Amino acid sequence: MNGTDTDARRVWETYDTDRYAPLNPMPGSKYVILNVSVVDANGSSVPFRYTDSVLVGNDGRAYYPNYAVGNTSCTASITADQLNADSTCDVYIAFSLPDNVAPAKIVYTASNPTIVVNLV
């Protein structure tokens, strides 16, 4: 979703407790917000860092996340950099892209093998 979208802003305002991280991109850029559900089916706690996500634009460049917010259980996971055993985390990750760049794929670099999801 686009950072200017009403639903995206509502989610950000609902879950964002860091008032120093408003949803206002720099001039000439936009926020692209991805809603990602992460499930730990491993049976034990595992590392989880939203910063291990990379958005690749249609220009072929990698863009790293600016902010992330999530539901109540996810907020704890984001803070602890850890997903609890058998839990689900709904996280919204904001990436700043130039106005003329569209998202092409999301890459999660912490898994082996790396997870790549094409968005186009």
MODELLER restraints for C-alpha pairs under 7 A, 6 or more apart:
rsr = mdl.restraints
at = mdl.atoms
rsr.add(forms.Gaussian(group=physical.xy_distance, feature=features.Distance(at['CA:1:A'], at['CA:8:A']), mean=6.66, stdev=0.5))
rsr.add(forms.Gaussian(group=physical.xy_distance, feature=features.Distance(at['CA:1:A'], at['CA:32:A']), mean=5.97, stdev=0.5))
rsr.add(forms.Gaussian(group=physical.xy_distance, feature=features.Distance(at['CA:1:A'], at['CA:33:A']), mean=5.24, stdev=0.5))
rsr.add(forms.Gaussian(group=physical.xy_distance, feature=features.Distance(at['CA:1:A'], at['CA:34:A']), mean=6.44, stdev=0.5))
rsr.add(forms.Gaussian(group=physical.xy_distance, feature=features.Distance(at['CA:2:A'], at['CA:31:A']), mean=6.18, stdev=0.5))
rsr.add(forms.Gaussian(group=physical.xy_distance, feature=features.Distance(at['CA:2:A'], at['CA:32:A']), mean=4.92, stdev=0.5))
rsr.add(forms.Gaussian(group=physical.xy_distance, feature=features.Distance(at['CA:2:A'], at['CA:33:A']), mean=6.03, stdev=0.5))
rsr.add(forms.Gaussian(group=physical.xy_distance, feature=features.Distance(at['CA:3:A'], at['CA:9:A']), mean=6.68, stdev=0.5))
rsr.add(forms.Gaussian(group=physical.xy_distance, feature=features.Distance(at['CA:3:A'], at['CA:30:A']), mean=6.70, stdev=0.5))
rsr.add(forms.Gaussian(group=physical.xy_distance, feature=features.Distance(at['CA:3:A'], at['CA:31:A']), mean=4.76, stdev=0.5))
rsr.add(forms.Gaussian(group=physical.xy_distance, feature=features.Distance(at['CA:3:A'], at['CA:32:A']), mean=5.68, stdev=0.5))
rsr.add(forms.Gaussian(group=physical.xy_distance, feature=features.Distance(at['CA:3:A'], at['CA:33:A']), mean=6.16, stdev=0.5))
rsr.add(forms.Gaussian(group=physical.xy_distance, feature=features.Distance(at['CA:12:A'], at['CA:69:A']), mean=6.90, stdev=0.5))
rsr.add(forms.Gaussian(group=physical.xy_distance, feature=features.Distance(at['CA:15:A'], at['CA:69:A']), mean=5.91, stdev=0.5))
rsr.add(forms.Gaussian(group=physical.xy_distance, feature=features.Distance(at['CA:15:A'], at['CA:70:A']), mean=5.94, stdev=0.5))
rsr.add(forms.Gaussian(group=physical.xy_distance, feature=features.Distance(at['CA:15:A'], at['CA:71:A']), mean=6.37, stdev=0.5))
rsr.add(forms.Gaussian(group=physical.xy_distance, feature=features.Distance(at['CA:16:A'], at['CA:69:A']), mean=5.78, stdev=0.5))
rsr.add(forms.Gaussian(group=physical.xy_distance, feature=features.Distance(at['CA:25:A'], at['CA:31:A']), mean=6.16, stdev=0.5))
rsr.add(forms.Gaussian(group=physical.xy_distance, feature=features.Distance(at['CA:25:A'], at['CA:96:A']), mean=6.81, stdev=0.5))
rsr.add(forms.Gaussian(group=physical.xy_distance, feature=features.Distance(at['CA:28:A'], at['CA:98:A']), mean=6.02, stdev=0.5))
rsr.add(forms.Gaussian(group=physical.xy_distance, feature=features.Distance(at['CA:28:A'], at['CA:99:A']), mean=5.69, stdev=0.5))
rsr.add(forms.Gaussian(group=physical.xy_distance, feature=features.Distance(at['CA:29:A'], at['CA:96:A']), mean=6.43, stdev=0.5))
rsr.add(forms.Gaussian(group=physical.xy_distance, feature=features.Distance(at['CA:29:A'], at['CA:97:A']), mean=5.44, stdev=0.5))
rsr.add(forms.Gaussian(group=physical.xy_distance, feature=features.Distance(at['CA:29:A'], at['CA:98:A']), mean=4.13, stdev=0.5))
rsr.add(forms.Gaussian(group=physical.xy_distance, feature=features.Distance(at['CA:29:A'], at['CA:99:A']), mean=4.65, stdev=0.5))
rsr.add(forms.Gaussian(group=physical.xy_distance, feature=features.Distance(at['CA:30:A'], at['CA:96:A']), mean=5.64, stdev=0.5))
rsr.add(forms.Gaussian(group=physical.xy_distance, feature=features.Distance(at['CA:30:A'], at['CA:97:A']), mean=5.50, stdev=0.5))
rsr.add(forms.Gaussian(group=physical.xy_distance, feature=features.Distance(at['CA:30:A'], at['CA:98:A']), mean=6.20, stdev=0.5))
rsr.add(forms.Gaussian(group=physical.xy_distance, feature=features.Distance(at['CA:30:A'], at['CA:99:A']), mean=5.69, stdev=0.5))
rsr.add(forms.Gaussian(group=physical.xy_distance, feature=features.Distance(at['CA:31:A'], at['CA:94:A']), mean=5.93, stdev=0.5))
rsr.add(forms.Gaussian(group=physical.xy_distance, feature=features.Distance(at['CA:31:A'], at['CA:95:A']), mean=5.40, stdev=0.5))
rsr.add(forms.Gaussian(group=physical.xy_distance, feature=features.Distance(at['CA:31:A'], at['CA:96:A']), mean=4.57, stdev=0.5))
rsr.add(forms.Gaussian(group=physical.xy_distance, feature=features.Distance(at['CA:31:A'], at['CA:97:A']), mean=6.23, stdev=0.5))
rsr.add(forms.Gaussian(group=physical.xy_distance, feature=features.Distance(at['CA:32:A'], at['CA:94:A']), mean=5.67, stdev=0.5))
rsr.add(forms.Gaussian(group=physical.xy_distance, feature=features.Distance(at['CA:32:A'], at['CA:95:A']), mean=5.28, stdev=0.5))
rsr.add(forms.Gaussian(group=physical.xy_distance, feature=features.Distance(at['CA:32:A'], at['CA:96:A']), mean=6.41, stdev=0.5))
rsr.add(forms.Gaussian(group=physical.xy_distance, feature=features.Distance(at['CA:33:A'], at['CA:92:A']), mean=6.28, stdev=0.5))
rsr.add(forms.Gaussian(group=physical.xy_distance, feature=features.Distance(at['CA:33:A'], at['CA:93:A']), mean=5.42, stdev=0.5))
rsr.add(forms.Gaussian(group=physical.xy_distance, feature=features.Distance(at['CA:33:A'], at['CA:94:A']), mean=4.40, stdev=0.5))
rsr.add(forms.Gaussian(group=physical.xy_distance, feature=features.Distance(at['CA:33:A'], at['CA:95:A']), mean=6.35, stdev=0.5))
rsr.add(forms.Gaussian(group=physical.xy_distance, feature=features.Distance(at['CA:34:A'], at['CA:92:A']), mean=5.53, stdev=0.5))
rsr.add(forms.Gaussian(group=physical.xy_distance, feature=features.Distance(at['CA:34:A'], at['CA:93:A']), mean=5.25, stdev=0.5))
rsr.add(forms.Gaussian(group=physical.xy_distance, feature=features.Distance(at['CA:34:A'], at['CA:94:A']), mean=6.57, stdev=0.5))
rsr.add(forms.Gaussian(group=physical.xy_distance, feature=features.Distance(at['CA:35:A'], at['CA:90:A']), mean=6.95, stdev=0.5))
rsr.add(forms.Gaussian(group=physical.xy_distance, feature=features.Distance(at['CA:35:A'], at['CA:91:A']), mean=5.81, stdev=0.5))
rsr.add(forms.Gaussian(group=physical.xy_distance, feature=features.Distance(at['CA:35:A'], at['CA:92:A']), mean=4.52, stdev=0.5))
rsr.add(forms.Gaussian(group=physical.xy_distance, feature=features.Distance(at['CA:35:A'], at['CA:93:A']), mean=6.57, stdev=0.5))
rsr.add(forms.Gaussian(group=physical.xy_distance, feature=features.Distance(at['CA:36:A'], at['CA:90:A']), mean=5.80, stdev=0.5))
rsr.add(forms.Gaussian(group=physical.xy_distance, feature=features.Distance(at['CA:36:A'], at['CA:91:A']), mean=5.35, stdev=0.5))
rsr.add(forms.Gaussian(group=physical.xy_distance, feature=features.Distance(at['CA:36:A'], at['CA:92:A']), mean=6.31, stdev=0.5))
rsr.add(forms.Gaussian(group=physical.xy_distance, feature=features.Distance(at['CA:37:A'], at['CA:88:A']), mean=6.82, stdev=0.5))
rsr.add(forms.Gaussian(group=physical.xy_distance, feature=features.Distance(at['CA:37:A'], at['CA:89:A']), mean=5.57, stdev=0.5))
rsr.add(forms.Gaussian(group=physical.xy_distance, feature=features.Distance(at['CA:37:A'], at['CA:90:A']), mean=4.46, stdev=0.5))
rsr.add(forms.Gaussian(group=physical.xy_distance, feature=features.Distance(at['CA:37:A'], at['CA:91:A']), mean=6.34, stdev=0.5))
rsr.add(forms.Gaussian(group=physical.xy_distance, feature=features.Distance(at['CA:38:A'], at['CA:88:A']), mean=5.60, stdev=0.5))
rsr.add(forms.Gaussian(group=physical.xy_distance, feature=features.Distance(at['CA:38:A'], at['CA:89:A']), mean=5.07, stdev=0.5))
rsr.add(forms.Gaussian(group=physical.xy_distance, feature=features.Distance(at['CA:38:A'], at['CA:90:A']), mean=6.48, stdev=0.5))
rsr.add(forms.Gaussian(group=physical.xy_distance, feature=features.Distance(at['CA:39:A'], at['CA:87:A']), mean=5.88, stdev=0.5))
rsr.add(forms.Gaussian(group=physical.xy_distance, feature=features.Distance(at['CA:39:A'], at['CA:88:A']), mean=4.39, stdev=0.5))
rsr.add(forms.Gaussian(group=physical.xy_distance, feature=features.Distance(at['CA:39:A'], at['CA:89:A']), mean=6.41, stdev=0.5))
rsr.add(forms.Gaussian(group=physical.xy_distance, feature=features.Distance(at['CA:40:A'], at['CA:83:A']), mean=6.72, stdev=0.5))
rsr.add(forms.Gaussian(group=physical.xy_distance, feature=features.Distance(at['CA:40:A'], at['CA:85:A']), mean=5.91, stdev=0.5))
rsr.add(forms.Gaussian(group=physical.xy_distance, feature=features.Distance(at['CA:40:A'], at['CA:86:A']), mean=4.96, stdev=0.5))
rsr.add(forms.Gaussian(group=physical.xy_distance, feature=features.Distance(at['CA:40:A'], at['CA:87:A']), mean=5.51, stdev=0.5))
rsr.add(forms.Gaussian(group=physical.xy_distance, feature=features.Distance(at['CA:40:A'], at['CA:88:A']), mean=6.46, stdev=0.5))
rsr.add(forms.Gaussian(group=physical.xy_distance, feature=features.Distance(at['CA:41:A'], at['CA:86:A']), mean=5.33, stdev=0.5))
rsr.add(forms.Gaussian(group=physical.xy_distance, feature=features.Distance(at['CA:42:A'], at['CA:85:A']), mean=6.80, stdev=0.5))
rsr.add(forms.Gaussian(group=physical.xy_distance, feature=features.Distance(at['CA:42:A'], at['CA:86:A']), mean=6.92, stdev=0.5))
rsr.add(forms.Gaussian(group=physical.xy_distance, feature=features.Distance(at['CA:43:A'], at['CA:85:A']), mean=5.06, stdev=0.5))
rsr.add(forms.Gaussian(group=physical.xy_distance, feature=features.Distance(at['CA:43:A'], at['CA:86:A']), mean=5.68, stdev=0.5))
rsr.add(forms.Gaussian(group=physical.xy_distance, feature=features.Distance(at['CA:44:A'], at['CA:84:A']), mean=6.79, stdev=0.5))
rsr.add(forms.Gaussian(group=physical.xy_distance, feature=features.Distance(at['CA:44:A'], at['CA:85:A']), mean=4.28, stdev=0.5))
rsr.add(forms.Gaussian(group=physical.xy_distance, feature=features.Distance(at['CA:45:A'], at['CA:82:A']), mean=6.65, stdev=0.5))
rsr.add(forms.Gaussian(group=physical.xy_distance, feature=features.Distance(at['CA:45:A'], at['CA:83:A']), mean=5.58, stdev=0.5))
rsr.add(forms.Gaussian(group=physical.xy_distance, feature=features.Distance(at['CA:45:A'], at['CA:84:A']), mean=4.41, stdev=0.5))
rsr.add(forms.Gaussian(group=physical.xy_distance, feature=features.Distance(at['CA:45:A'], at['CA:85:A']), mean=4.48, stdev=0.5))
rsr.add(forms.Gaussian(group=physical.xy_distance, feature=features.Distance(at['CA:46:A'], at['CA:82:A']), mean=5.63, stdev=0.5))
rsr.add(forms.Gaussian(group=physical.xy_distance, feature=features.Distance(at['CA:46:A'], at['CA:83:A']), mean=5.36, stdev=0.5))
rsr.add(forms.Gaussian(group=physical.xy_distance, feature=features.Distance(at['CA:46:A'], at['CA:84:A']), mean=6.68, stdev=0.5))
rsr.add(forms.Gaussian(group=physical.xy_distance, feature=features.Distance(at['CA:47:A'], at['CA:81:A']), mean=5.89, stdev=0.5))
rsr.add(forms.Gaussian(group=physical.xy_distance, feature=features.Distance(at['CA:47:A'], at['CA:82:A']), mean=4.31, stdev=0.5))
rsr.add(forms.Gaussian(group=physical.xy_distance, feature=features.Distance(at['CA:47:A'], at['CA:83:A']), mean=6.09, stdev=0.5))
rsr.add(forms.Gaussian(group=physical.xy_distance, feature=features.Distance(at['CA:48:A'], at['CA:81:A']), mean=4.99, stdev=0.5))
rsr.add(forms.Gaussian(group=physical.xy_distance, feature=features.Distance(at['CA:48:A'], at['CA:82:A']), mean=4.61, stdev=0.5))
rsr.add(forms.Gaussian(group=physical.xy_distance, feature=features.Distance(at['CA:48:A'], at['CA:83:A']), mean=5.59, stdev=0.5))
rsr.add(forms.Gaussian(group=physical.xy_distance, feature=features.Distance(at['CA:49:A'], at['CA:78:A']), mean=6.63, stdev=0.5))
rsr.add(forms.Gaussian(group=physical.xy_distance, feature=features.Distance(at['CA:49:A'], at['CA:81:A']), mean=5.09, stdev=0.5))
rsr.add(forms.Gaussian(group=physical.xy_distance, feature=features.Distance(at['CA:51:A'], at['CA:65:A']), mean=6.05, stdev=0.5))
rsr.add(forms.Gaussian(group=physical.xy_distance, feature=features.Distance(at['CA:52:A'], at['CA:108:A']), mean=5.77, stdev=0.5))
rsr.add(forms.Gaussian(group=physical.xy_distance, feature=features.Distance(at['CA:52:A'], at['CA:109:A']), mean=5.42, stdev=0.5))
rsr.add(forms.Gaussian(group=physical.xy_distance, feature=features.Distance(at['CA:52:A'], at['CA:110:A']), mean=5.87, stdev=0.5))
rsr.add(forms.Gaussian(group=physical.xy_distance, feature=features.Distance(at['CA:53:A'], at['CA:64:A']), mean=6.90, stdev=0.5))
rsr.add(forms.Gaussian(group=physical.xy_distance, feature=features.Distance(at['CA:53:A'], at['CA:65:A']), mean=6.98, stdev=0.5))
rsr.add(forms.Gaussian(group=physical.xy_distance, feature=features.Distance(at['CA:53:A'], at['CA:106:A']), mean=6.90, stdev=0.5))
rsr.add(forms.Gaussian(group=physical.xy_distance, feature=features.Distance(at['CA:53:A'], at['CA:107:A']), mean=5.68, stdev=0.5))
rsr.add(forms.Gaussian(group=physical.xy_distance, feature=features.Distance(at['CA:53:A'], at['CA:108:A']), mean=4.56, stdev=0.5))
rsr.add(forms.Gaussian(group=physical.xy_distance, feature=features.Distance(at['CA:53:A'], at['CA:109:A']), mean=6.30, stdev=0.5))
rsr.add(forms.Gaussian(group=physical.xy_distance, feature=features.Distance(at['CA:54:A'], at['CA:62:A']), mean=6.26, stdev=0.5))
rsr.add(forms.Gaussian(group=physical.xy_distance, feature=features.Distance(at['CA:54:A'], at['CA:63:A']), mean=5.77, stdev=0.5))
rsr.add(forms.Gaussian(group=physical.xy_distance, feature=features.Distance(at['CA:54:A'], at['CA:64:A']), mean=5.09, stdev=0.5))
rsr.add(forms.Gaussian(group=physical.xy_distance, feature=features.Distance(at['CA:54:A'], at['CA:65:A']), mean=6.87, stdev=0.5))
rsr.add(forms.Gaussian(group=physical.xy_distance, feature=features.Distance(at['CA:54:A'], at['CA:106:A']), mean=5.75, stdev=0.5))
rsr.add(forms.Gaussian(group=physical.xy_distance, feature=features.Distance(at['CA:54:A'], at['CA:107:A']), mean=5.08, stdev=0.5))
rsr.add(forms.Gaussian(group=physical.xy_distance, feature=features.Distance(at['CA:54:A'], at['CA:108:A']), mean=6.40, stdev=0.5))
rsr.add(forms.Gaussian(group=physical.xy_distance, feature=features.Distance(at['CA:55:A'], at['CA:62:A']), mean=5.80, stdev=0.5))
rsr.add(forms.Gaussian(group=physical.xy_distance, feature=features.Distance(at['CA:55:A'], at['CA:63:A']), mean=5.06, stdev=0.5))
rsr.add(forms.Gaussian(group=physical.xy_distance, feature=features.Distance(at['CA:55:A'], at['CA:64:A']), mean=6.37, stdev=0.5))
rsr.add(forms.Gaussian(group=physical.xy_distance, feature=features.Distance(at['CA:55:A'], at['CA:103:A']), mean=6.71, stdev=0.5))
rsr.add(forms.Gaussian(group=physical.xy_distance, feature=features.Distance(at['CA:55:A'], at['CA:105:A']), mean=5.94, stdev=0.5))
rsr.add(forms.Gaussian(group=physical.xy_distance, feature=features.Distance(at['CA:55:A'], at['CA:106:A']), mean=4.59, stdev=0.5))
rsr.add(forms.Gaussian(group=physical.xy_distance, feature=features.Distance(at['CA:55:A'], at['CA:107:A']), mean=6.32, stdev=0.5))
rsr.add(forms.Gaussian(group=physical.xy_distance, feature=features.Distance(at['CA:56:A'], at['CA:62:A']), mean=4.57, stdev=0.5))
rsr.add(forms.Gaussian(group=physical.xy_distance, feature=features.Distance(at['CA:56:A'], at['CA:63:A']), mean=6.04, stdev=0.5))
rsr.add(forms.Gaussian(group=physical.xy_distance, feature=features.Distance(at['CA:56:A'], at['CA:103:A']), mean=6.15, stdev=0.5))
rsr.add(forms.Gaussian(group=physical.xy_distance, feature=features.Distance(at['CA:56:A'], at['CA:104:A']), mean=5.64, stdev=0.5))
rsr.add(forms.Gaussian(group=physical.xy_distance, feature=features.Distance(at['CA:56:A'], at['CA:105:A']), mean=5.22, stdev=0.5))
rsr.add(forms.Gaussian(group=physical.xy_distance, feature=features.Distance(at['CA:56:A'], at['CA:106:A']), mean=6.14, stdev=0.5))
rsr.add(forms.Gaussian(group=physical.xy_distance, feature=features.Distance(at['CA:57:A'], at['CA:101:A']), mean=6.02, stdev=0.5))
rsr.add(forms.Gaussian(group=physical.xy_distance, feature=features.Distance(at['CA:57:A'], at['CA:102:A']), mean=5.54, stdev=0.5))
rsr.add(forms.Gaussian(group=physical.xy_distance, feature=features.Distance(at['CA:57:A'], at['CA:103:A']), mean=4.44, stdev=0.5))
rsr.add(forms.Gaussian(group=physical.xy_distance, feature=features.Distance(at['CA:57:A'], at['CA:104:A']), mean=4.97, stdev=0.5))
rsr.add(forms.Gaussian(group=physical.xy_distance, feature=features.Distance(at['CA:57:A'], at['CA:105:A']), mean=6.96, stdev=0.5))
rsr.add(forms.Gaussian(group=physical.xy_distance, feature=features.Distance(at['CA:58:A'], at['CA:101:A']), mean=6.11, stdev=0.5))
rsr.add(forms.Gaussian(group=physical.xy_distance, feature=features.Distance(at['CA:58:A'], at['CA:102:A']), mean=5.51, stdev=0.5))
rsr.add(forms.Gaussian(group=physical.xy_distance, feature=features.Distance(at['CA:58:A'], at['CA:103:A']), mean=5.98, stdev=0.5))
rsr.add(forms.Gaussian(group=physical.xy_distance, feature=features.Distance(at['CA:58:A'], at['CA:104:A']), mean=5.16, stdev=0.5))
rsr.add(forms.Gaussian(group=physical.xy_distance, feature=features.Distance(at['CA:59:A'], at['CA:101:A']), mean=6.51, stdev=0.5))
rsr.add(forms.Gaussian(group=physical.xy_distance, feature=features.Distance(at['CA:63:A'], at['CA:95:A']), mean=6.70, stdev=0.5))
rsr.add(forms.Gaussian(group=physical.xy_distance, feature=features.Distance(at['CA:64:A'], at['CA:95:A']), mean=6.32, stdev=0.5))
rsr.add(forms.Gaussian(group=physical.xy_distance, feature=features.Distance(at['CA:65:A'], at['CA:93:A']), mean=6.51, stdev=0.5))
rsr.add(forms.Gaussian(group=physical.xy_distance, feature=features.Distance(at['CA:65:A'], at['CA:94:A']), mean=5.75, stdev=0.5))
rsr.add(forms.Gaussian(group=physical.xy_distance, feature=features.Distance(at['CA:65:A'], at['CA:95:A']), mean=4.62, stdev=0.5))
rsr.add(forms.Gaussian(group=physical.xy_distance, feature=features.Distance(at['CA:66:A'], at['CA:94:A']), mean=5.68, stdev=0.5))
rsr.add(forms.Gaussian(group=physical.xy_distance, feature=features.Distance(at['CA:66:A'], at['CA:95:A']), mean=5.44, stdev=0.5))
rsr.add(forms.Gaussian(group=physical.xy_distance, feature=features.Distance(at['CA:66:A'], at['CA:96:A']), mean=6.71, stdev=0.5))
rsr.add(forms.Gaussian(group=physical.xy_distance, feature=features.Distance(at['CA:67:A'], at['CA:93:A']), mean=5.95, stdev=0.5))
rsr.add(forms.Gaussian(group=physical.xy_distance, feature=features.Distance(at['CA:67:A'], at['CA:94:A']), mean=5.28, stdev=0.5))
rsr.add(forms.Gaussian(group=physical.xy_distance, feature=features.Distance(at['CA:68:A'], at['CA:91:A']), mean=6.64, stdev=0.5))
rsr.add(forms.Gaussian(group=physical.xy_distance, feature=features.Distance(at['CA:68:A'], at['CA:92:A']), mean=5.49, stdev=0.5))
rsr.add(forms.Gaussian(group=physical.xy_distance, feature=features.Distance(at['CA:68:A'], at['CA:93:A']), mean=4.38, stdev=0.5))
rsr.add(forms.Gaussian(group=physical.xy_distance, feature=features.Distance(at['CA:68:A'], at['CA:94:A']), mean=6.11, stdev=0.5))
rsr.add(forms.Gaussian(group=physical.xy_distance, feature=features.Distance(at['CA:69:A'], at['CA:75:A']), mean=6.59, stdev=0.5))
rsr.add(forms.Gaussian(group=physical.xy_distance, feature=features.Distance(at['CA:69:A'], at['CA:91:A']), mean=5.76, stdev=0.5))
rsr.add(forms.Gaussian(group=physical.xy_distance, feature=features.Distance(at['CA:69:A'], at['CA:92:A']), mean=5.34, stdev=0.5))
rsr.add(forms.Gaussian(group=physical.xy_distance, feature=features.Distance(at['CA:69:A'], at['CA:93:A']), mean=6.71, stdev=0.5))
rsr.add(forms.Gaussian(group=physical.xy_distance, feature=features.Distance(at['CA:70:A'], at['CA:90:A']), mean=5.67, stdev=0.5))
rsr.add(forms.Gaussian(group=physical.xy_distance, feature=features.Distance(at['CA:70:A'], at['CA:91:A']), mean=4.29, stdev=0.5))
rsr.add(forms.Gaussian(group=physical.xy_distance, feature=features.Distance(at['CA:70:A'], at['CA:92:A']), mean=5.88, stdev=0.5))
rsr.add(forms.Gaussian(group=physical.xy_distance, feature=features.Distance(at['CA:71:A'], at['CA:90:A']), mean=6.12, stdev=0.5))
rsr.add(forms.Gaussian(group=physical.xy_distance, feature=features.Distance(at['CA:71:A'], at['CA:91:A']), mean=6.97, stdev=0.5))
rsr.add(forms.Gaussian(group=physical.xy_distance, feature=features.Distance(at['CA:73:A'], at['CA:89:A']), mean=6.61, stdev=0.5))
rsr.add(forms.Gaussian(group=physical.xy_distance, feature=features.Distance(at['CA:74:A'], at['CA:89:A']), mean=4.68, stdev=0.5))
rsr.add(forms.Gaussian(group=physical.xy_distance, feature=features.Distance(at['CA:74:A'], at['CA:90:A']), mean=6.18, stdev=0.5))
rsr.add(forms.Gaussian(group=physical.xy_distance, feature=features.Distance(at['CA:74:A'], at['CA:91:A']), mean=6.53, stdev=0.5))
rsr.add(forms.Gaussian(group=physical.xy_distance, feature=features.Distance(at['CA:77:A'], at['CA:83:A']), mean=5.26, stdev=0.5))
rsr.add(forms.Gaussian(group=physical.xy_distance, feature=features.Distance(at['CA:103:A'], at['CA:119:A']), mean=6.83, stdev=0.5))
rsr.add(forms.Gaussian(group=physical.xy_distance, feature=features.Distance(at['CA:104:A'], at['CA:118:A']), mean=6.11, stdev=0.5))
rsr.add(forms.Gaussian(group=physical.xy_distance, feature=features.Distance(at['CA:104:A'], at['CA:119:A']), mean=5.12, stdev=0.5))
rsr.add(forms.Gaussian(group=physical.xy_distance, feature=features.Distance(at['CA:104:A'], at['CA:120:A']), mean=5.63, stdev=0.5))
rsr.add(forms.Gaussian(group=physical.xy_distance, feature=features.Distance(at['CA:105:A'], at['CA:116:A']), mean=6.87, stdev=0.5))
rsr.add(forms.Gaussian(group=physical.xy_distance, feature=features.Distance(at['CA:105:A'], at['CA:117:A']), mean=5.47, stdev=0.5))
rsr.add(forms.Gaussian(group=physical.xy_distance, feature=features.Distance(at['CA:105:A'], at['CA:118:A']), mean=4.25, stdev=0.5))
rsr.add(forms.Gaussian(group=physical.xy_distance, feature=features.Distance(at['CA:105:A'], at['CA:119:A']), mean=4.86, stdev=0.5))
rsr.add(forms.Gaussian(group=physical.xy_distance, feature=features.Distance(at['CA:106:A'], at['CA:116:A']), mean=5.85, stdev=0.5))
rsr.add(forms.Gaussian(group=physical.xy_distance, feature=features.Distance(at['CA:106:A'], at['CA:117:A']), mean=5.32, stdev=0.5))
rsr.add(forms.Gaussian(group=physical.xy_distance, feature=features.Distance(at['CA:106:A'], at['CA:118:A']), mean=6.59, stdev=0.5))
rsr.add(forms.Gaussian(group=physical.xy_distance, feature=features.Distance(at['CA:107:A'], at['CA:114:A']), mean=7.00, stdev=0.5))
rsr.add(forms.Gaussian(group=physical.xy_distance, feature=features.Distance(at['CA:107:A'], at['CA:115:A']), mean=5.64, stdev=0.5))
rsr.add(forms.Gaussian(group=physical.xy_distance, feature=features.Distance(at['CA:107:A'], at['CA:116:A']), mean=4.53, stdev=0.5))
rsr.add(forms.Gaussian(group=physical.xy_distance, feature=features.Distance(at['CA:107:A'], at['CA:117:A']), mean=6.50, stdev=0.5))
rsr.add(forms.Gaussian(group=physical.xy_distance, feature=features.Distance(at['CA:108:A'], at['CA:114:A']), mean=5.93, stdev=0.5))
rsr.add(forms.Gaussian(group=physical.xy_distance, feature=features.Distance(at['CA:108:A'], at['CA:115:A']), mean=5.10, stdev=0.5))
rsr.add(forms.Gaussian(group=physical.xy_distance, feature=features.Distance(at['CA:108:A'], at['CA:116:A']), mean=6.55, stdev=0.5))
rsr.add(forms.Gaussian(group=physical.xy_distance, feature=features.Distance(at['CA:109:A'], at['CA:115:A']), mean=6.83, stdev=0.5))
